[in-house]
């Protein structure tokens, strides 16, 4: 509820588009990827992502970024949801996402 109350829709104006395109982008970034990263940089926002290329870009430009395991760990730390639900969700993620770090996933399952 706290997050929902502090959400806002941010616009990219025409003047921002020129600035956005002037940044050094990795190949394969979509306009959506660029928009998210540009706005995060402009407004000093946290980025939740799942792509390695976006994570590297965030590191290069000192933008805090995290993936799905970070969010799941926060759920565990805060005691949100029942343990069985969190285990089932993590196991489901592991089944469909071969790129997740196995050691971290197993550590989270132990918690």
C-alpha positions in Angstrom: 0.0 0.0 0.0 2.9 2.4 0.8 4.4 1.8 -2.6 1.1 2.3 -4.4 0.5 5.6 -2.6 3.9 6.9 -3.7 3.7 5.9 -7.4 3.7 8.5 -10.1 3.6 8.4 -13.9 6.7 10.1 -15.4 6.7 11.6 -18.9 9.5 11.8 -21.3 9.1 15.2 -23.1 10.5 16.0 -26.5 13.5 17.8 -25.0 14.2 14.7 -22.9 14.2 12.5 -26.0 17.2 14.3 -27.4 19.1 13.8 -24.1 17.9 10.2 -24.0 19.3 9.4 -27.5 22.6 11.2 -26.7 23.4 8.6 -24.0 25.6 5.7 -24.8 23.4 2.6 -25.1 24.2 -1.0 -25.5 23.0 -2.7 -28.6 19.6 -4.3 -28.3 18.1 -1.8 -25.9 14.5 -1.1 -26.8 13.0 2.4 -26.4 11.2 1.1 -23.3 14.6 -0.1 -21.8 16.1 3.3 -22.6 13.2 5.2 -21.1 13.3 3.3 -17.8 17.1 3.8 -17.4 16.9 7.4 -18.5 14.2 8.3 -16.0 15.9 6.3 -13.3 19.1 8.3 -13.9 17.3 11.6 -14.1 15.2 11.0 -10.9 17.7 8.9 -8.9 15.4 6.0 -8.8 15.9 2.3 -8.1 15.5 -0.1 -11.1 14.0 -3.6 -10.9 15.2 -5.6 -13.8 16.0 -9.0 -15.1 18.4 -8.4 -17.9 22.2 -8.6 -17.5 22.8 -5.8 -20.1 20.6 -3.4 -18.2 22.2 -4.3 -14.9 25.7 -3.6 -16.4 24.4 -0.2 -17.7 23.1 0.6 -14.2 26.4 -0.3 -12.6 28.3 1.9 -15.2 26.1 4.9 -14.4 25.8 4.3 -10.6 22.1 3.5 -10.6 20.9 1.0 -7.9 19.3 -2.0 -9.5 18.0 -5.4 -8.4 16.3 -8.4 -9.8 13.5 -10.8 -8.7 15.6 -12.6 -6.1 16.1 -9.3 -4.3 12.4 -8.8 -4.1 11.8 -12.4 -2.9 14.5 -11.9 -0.2 12.7 -8.8 1.0 9.5 -10.8 1.2 11.3 -13.4 3.3 13.0 -10.8 5.5 9.7 -9.0 6.1 7.7 -12.2 6.7 5.3 -11.5 3.9 3.2 -14.4 2.6 3.3 -17.9 3.9 6.5 -19.9 3.7 4.9 -22.5 1.4 3.9 -19.8 -1.1 7.3 -18.3 -1.2 8.9 -21.7 -1.7 6.5 -22.6 -4.5 7.1 -19.3 -6.3 10.9 -19.6 -6.1 10.8 -23.2 -7.3 8.6 -22.1 -10.2 11.0 -19.3 -11.0 13.9 -21.8 -11.0 12.0 -24.1 -13.3 11.4 -21.4 -16.0 14.6 -19.3 -15.6 17.9 -21.1 -16.1 19.8 -17.9 -15.5 19.0 -17.5 -11.9 22.1 -18.1 -9.6 21.6 -21.6 -8.2 23.5 -20.9 -5.0 21.4 -17.9 -4.1 18.2 -19.7 -4.9 19.2 -22.6 -2.7 20.1 -20.3 0.1 16.7 -18.6 -0.1 15.0 -22.0 -0.1 16.8 -22.8 3.2 15.6 -19.6 4.8 
